[in-house]
Amino acid sequence: MFEEINHLALIGDLMQQMCVYLVVAYLLSKTPLFAPLMQVTVRLPDKLVCYVVFSGFCIMGTYLGFKIEGAIANTRAIGAVLGGLLGGPVVGLAVGLTGGMHRYSMGGFSATACAVSTVTEGLIGGALHLYLLRRHQADRLLNPMIAFGTTLVAELAQMTIILLLAKPYDQAARLVAQITLPMVLTNSFGAALFMRLILDRRETLEKYSIAFSAKALRIAERSVGILMQGFNEKNCTRLATIIQEETGVGAVAITDCEKLLGFVGVGSDHHLSGTLISSPHTLYAIAHNEVVYADGANVPYCCSVSKDCKLGSCMVIPLRGEANRVFGTIKLYEPKSKFFSSLNRTLGEGIARLLSNQVLAGKIEEQKRLLVQAEIKLLQAQINPHFLFNALNTLAAVIRRDPEAARQLVLYLSTFFRKSLKRTDNDVTLAEEVEHVNAYLCIELARFAEHLQVEIAIPEDLLSLRLPAFSLQPIVENAIKHGISQLLEPGKISLSAQQQDGLLTVNVEDSAGLYQPKPDSDGLGMNLVDRRIKLRYGDAFGLQVTFERDRFTRVAISVPVNEGPGPC
């Protein structure tokens, strides 16, 4: 009965020690040091962290132990076994040596046996680590039951080593009889609970990550393209509504650097869009390009608009554009009755990056649109002066000999310039491009008379397909100016088109064959057409020139089929 009472008392004492052990482990789980322990450790830096942490637990287990007949009943085995399980044989050996040498330095008739057994326990954990890795069952190493069973075997091995190495044998046998049950149970349960703590922490982080990712994806899905349409009150209010619905915060506001652009949620009756920014937190975030979190405790929060406002905390995150310059803020609020969750704090910073990228993308698209308009204006400016001069000279000559032909020529000239000056659309149908080119060619036919022949062979089913405006006329003009006009004999311009494998190819061919390839110097018109197509559709599309000297020059314009209207 005496031995049984001693067993129960020792189990209670060791359980108390194990609780201290687990409290320390729980506190450690809140630090970055715990991160490498939440997975099977394979990287050298993580192995070093694993060694340091579990060596510390080994030493702590010995210090917190209870002296019994010159020996120490302890929970040292938890550190040694888990070090081997998570870190592998090398880490298990290193932890075992460190814990064993520390135990040896404390003396006692069982010092040598305990030192050897601690090394053995680390190697047992490491051996199982290696075995399961080779069988591609690494996830089982984090199973609490595996930790329980491994530690149980390791503790039984320790008792055997004490019986074999500790002298005198009678004292060793008496010690083993007293400590076997308490130490086997306490260390095995302690290792299982430690592993459960690791898994719980890991599952919590995974749930946190899943929740964050799900919210971020929903916000991204619902808000895509909104701010690309403009950073204004209408779009910011739409976006604030989406963010408030998805995050569940009390209120959401979006500002530029001067005024409130959108506000949704608690306090919307007095936080009105269009009002100037008065919040010191917002002004500070803009001025210093810093995130400001006013929780109402460490950093006081008070609504700058109404003293009766129910909002009790606020997080202000700068929106950053080019060169990391602040162009506005997003603000997340919670009412006084609600805690500001860390998930929403982290999510807020992610949302700010998303919004910043949307606004930046919108500005880039606007710049591309303005560039396209400028290029079209440049093409118009290039075409009109010298072409008008030549057309008027031709018209003056035709009027004297054929007034009716002159009248028709004026109609062609009117059609050409009307389409040239009014064409600011991003893209047009192939039929519209052909009509524009046809008006141009009719004027050139009057100018060159029998010196020029024109052939247009484009299937009717392709005429509804779209391509960027001003894609054909500059190429046709180039063929006449640098090809046909240089010939002494008659020349020919041919236009054809075909569709194959989702690709529309329009060919402009002249019979002069005078093309001379000069990198980046193929003429302003051709360069602009090629660049605009590549900018819109990608480098796989654009212009391709093939030629045979004195026979032909062919310019192929390729664009994808079924590409709807949009910015070039």
Secondary structure by P-SEA (a helix, b strand, c coil): caaaaaaaaaaaaaaaaaaaaaaaaaaaaacccccccccccccaaaaaaaaaaaaaaaaaaaaacccccccccccaaaaaaaaaacccaaaaaaaaaaaaaaaaaacccaaaaaaaaaaaaaaaaaaaaaaaaaaccccccccaaaaaaaaaaaaaaaaaaaaacccaaaaaaaaaaacaaaaaaaaaaaaaaaaaaaaaaaaaaaaaaaaaaaaaaaaaaaacccccccccaaaaaaaaaaaaaaacccbbbbbccccccccccccccccccccccccaaaaaaaaccbbbbbccccbbbbcccccccccccbbbbbbbccccccccbbbbbbcccccccaaaaaaaaaaaaaaaaaaaaaaaaaaaaaaaaaaaaaaaaaccaaaaaaaaaaaaaaaaccaaaaaaaaaaaaaaaaaaaacccccccaaaaaaaaaaaaaaaaaaacccbbbbbbbbcccccccccccccaaaaaaaaaccccccccbbbbbbbbcccccbbbbbbbbcccccccccccccaaaaaaaaaaaacccccccbbbbbccccbbbbbbbbbcccccccc
